[in-house]
Amino acid sequence: MKVKEFISQLDEARIVAAIGAAEQKTSGEIRVYISHRAHADALTYAQKRFHQLGMTQTRQRNAVLLYLAPRSRQFAIVGDSGVHEKCGDAFWQDVSAKLGAALKQGDYTAALIQTVQQIGDLLAAHFPHLDGDVNELPDAIIH
């Protein structure tokens, strides 16, 4: 799928609002990145982008990146070390399976919002919102 076509089908305001709402319950951070390139292995590029975006710099190492590569019809979800220690592989497999199925339905906004909410619930359970917590990373979708 062409990236511009994919982006045009997104309601970015609703997705950003979902990120903000999820982050109100947690000290964790969630970002969405849409790649303009086709990738044979989206996970490798997602991990690289995770580092380039400074997502390893959160105080509790509790950031999560949703990385979408529409041209190659792939996505990856990367969580920092603090998140991965708390949830393990089973959580990532569940989130990935649900996101993949939701994306196939074609309502990309709903798919991303559902995934953001699921990740937000996990982050809230393990990294509750703290007094004085600040938004360490922007909520805007990157593309």
C-alpha positions, -999 to +999 in steps of 0.1 A: +000+000+000+012+035-007+022+054+024+002+085+015-029+064+010-024+047+043-019+081+061-049+096+044-071+069+059-059+077+095-077+100+119-045+112+134-063+134+160-082+104+174-050+083+175-030+111+193-059+116+217-058+078+225-021+081+231-027+110+255-055+092+273-034+060+277-004+081+290-026+098+316-028+064+334+009+056+333+044+070+334+051+050+302+054+065+268+038+054+235+047+066+200+035+057+165+059+058+135+049+053+099+078+044+076+079+056+040+101+026+030+094-010+023+112-033+047+120-070+045+123-070+083+103-042+100+115-052+135+151-045+127+142-010+114+118-004+143+145-012+168+169+012+150+142+040+149+134+033+186+170+043+195+171+072+170+139+087+185+155+087+220+130+062+233+156+045+255+160+077+275+128+075+295+134+074+333+119+040+338+128+026+304+091+022+297+085+034+262+068+015+234+070+022+196+043+011+171+062+010+138+042+006+106+056+000+071+026+002+048+046-003+016+057-038+028+025-044+047+045-050+079+046-036+114+066-041+145+061-033+182+092-024+203+092-020+240+121-008+261+138-031+286+117-020+315+085-029+297+098-061+283+108-073+317+073-068+330+053-083+301+074-109+283+070-124+249+034-136+254+021-101+257+039-089+225+026-119+206-010-112+217-007-075+209+008-083+175-018-108+166-046-084+175-031-056+156-024-077+125-061-089+125-074-054+131-053-039+103-066-066+079-101-053+086-091-020+070-100+004+097-065+015+105-075+042+130-095+017+151-066-008+149-041+017+162-064+030+189-072-005+201-035-013+202-026+019+220-053+012+246-040-024+251-004-012+256-016+017+278-034-008+301-002-029+304+019+002+311-006+015+337-006-019+355+032-019+358+041+018+356+013+038+372+011+075+367+032+093+393+027+127+409+048+151+389+051+128+359+058+147+327+052+136+291+088+126+282+081+121+245+058+138+220+024+120+213+022+131+176+024+104+149+057+105+131+057+101+093 
